[in-house]
């Protein structure tokens, strides 16, 4: 597995290093030890599968309040998806930054999101499927979010026309970023 740091501290784009022969290929899809060696959480509490019927669908951005942080490991199983991480951790060196990366079922690539970062994604084609592992159980009372078009972050999405977003995700209030602690 090849790890590339993104513009959010602790977040990684992960490429598989397949062994290919005339039968097909074999790749290690998950390795707790390699994740930990990169400072990431290597435990899985649950796995979730999200399907999206329509191109342009946006899910998120979601985050769990302390002490219920969730590290997440995303992989696109069908079609392609654009994933966004927004750093809402006030003590982070990249607080207020966001990073985006495309995942594809063809590449079998992955994304690691550290705890307490807001995370969302957009389906880039009809019938997109995303599988993700989460480091701790979902706690409904600890959920909060960041609206996909929050002006504090200025996230650029690949598809802007015909975007489909749930009422819940459209209702998140604007984030007020603390720009200085002095």
VEXTI-378908 format. One line per field, with one value per residue (C-alpha): residue number from 1; residue in one letter; z negated, y, x. Coordinates in steps of 0.1 Angstrom, whole numbers. Example, Ala and Ser with C-alpha at 12.3 -4.5 7.8 and 13.67 -1.06 7.14 Angstrom:
<rs>
num c(1 2)
residu c(a s)
up c(-78 -71)
north c(-45 -11)
east c(123 137)
</rs>
This chain:
<rs>
num c(1 2 3 4 5 6 7 8 9 10 11 12 13 14 15 16 17 18 19 20 21 22 23 24 25 26 27 28 29 30 31 32 33 34 35 36 37 38 39 40 41 42 43 44 45 46 47 48 49 50 51 52 53 54 55 56 57 58 59 60 61 62 63 64 65 66 67 68 69 70 71 72 73 74 75 76 77 78 79 80 81 82 83 84 85 86 87 88 89 90 91 92 93 94 95 96 97 98 99 100 101 102 103 104 105 106 107 108 109 110 111 112 113 114 115 116 117 118 119 120 121 122 123 124 125 126 127 128 129 130 131 132 133 134 135 136 137 138 139 140 141 142 143 144 145 146 147 148 149 150 151 152 153 154 155 156 157 158 159 160 161 162 163 164 165 166 167 168 169 170 171 172 173 174 175 176 177 178 179 180 181 182)
residu c(x x x x x x x x x x x x x x x x x x x x x x x x x x x x x x x x x x x x x x x x x x x x x x x x x x x x x x x x x x x x x x x x x x x x x x x x x x x x x x x x x x x x x x x x x x x x x x x x x x x x x x x x x x x x x x x x x x x x x x x x x x x x x x x x x x x x x x x x x x x x x x x x x x x x x x x x x x x x x x x x x x x x x x x x x x x x x x x x x x x x x x)
up c(0 10 -13 0 -25 -17 -26 -59 -87 -92 -60 -33 2 5 36 38 51 70 79 115 135 162 137 126 95 58 35 -2 -7 -45 -68 -104 -109 -79 -89 -125 -110 -93 -125 -115 -135 -125 -143 -127 -148 -118 -80 -61 -25 -8 27 48 77 92 104 84 51 22 -12 -42 -54 -87 -119 -154 -184 -212 -227 -198 -170 -141 -118 -84 -56 -22 9 41 51 82 105 91 62 52 15 -6 -41 -60 -90 -118 -146 -162 -174 -140 -120 -90 -108 -82 -52 -30 -6 22 40 65 58 85 86 114 93 60 43 8 -15 -52 -72 -108 -137 -141 -105 -86 -56 -26 10 43 67 101 119 116 94 73 43 15 -13 -44 -77 -109 -140 -166 -167 -154 -182 -170 -197 -188 -151 -136 -102 -77 -48 -14 -3 -36 -26 -54 -35 1 12 50 61 96 103 96 116 104 71 48 10 -19 -38 -69 -51 -36 -71 -88 -100 -87 -105 -123 -121 -150 -130 -160 -195 -206)
north c(0 34 63 99 127 151 188 178 166 129 122 99 88 51 33 -5 -22 -52 -84 -90 -122 -139 -148 -112 -95 -97 -67 -61 -40 -34 -35 -23 -24 -2 22 25 30 61 74 62 43 6 -7 -14 -12 -14 -13 6 4 34 32 62 58 92 110 142 129 144 127 147 163 144 143 130 153 143 118 98 105 81 74 63 42 47 26 30 -4 7 36 66 91 124 126 157 160 193 199 212 203 237 223 209 226 224 237 253 234 209 183 164 132 109 72 47 11 6 16 1 31 43 73 74 102 109 113 146 157 163 140 139 126 130 102 109 84 67 35 44 22 32 9 24 11 31 29 33 27 55 76 94 120 130 136 170 182 207 218 209 245 262 294 291 262 270 234 229 199 183 183 215 211 187 181 158 164 152 177 169 176 209 221 221 257 277 269 298 290 303 319 329 318 348)
east c(0 13 3 2 -4 -32 -37 -54 -32 -34 -54 -40 -48 -39 -29 -28 3 -12 6 -7 -5 -26 -53 -58 -44 -40 -37 -37 -68 -64 -34 -38 -1 7 -21 -6 29 15 -1 -35 -61 -60 -91 -125 -157 -181 -183 -209 -220 -236 -252 -261 -286 -279 -248 -243 -255 -236 -235 -222 -202 -204 -184 -188 -183 -158 -153 -169 -145 -144 -115 -128 -113 -132 -131 -153 -167 -187 -182 -164 -168 -152 -143 -139 -123 -127 -105 -127 -102 -92 -59 -49 -21 -44 -76 -99 -84 -101 -88 -105 -97 -114 -117 -125 -137 -112 -82 -92 -77 -87 -89 -81 -98 -86 -111 -129 -126 -158 -162 -185 -185 -202 -212 -196 -218 -251 -251 -220 -212 -189 -177 -162 -147 -152 -130 -158 -195 -218 -233 -264 -264 -228 -234 -229 -220 -208 -230 -215 -216 -205 -187 -161 -145 -154 -153 -152 -173 -169 -206 -226 -258 -285 -269 -289 -285 -306 -327 -306 -273 -287 -297 -263 -255 -226 -193 -176 -139 -117 -89 -67 -63 -41)
</rs>
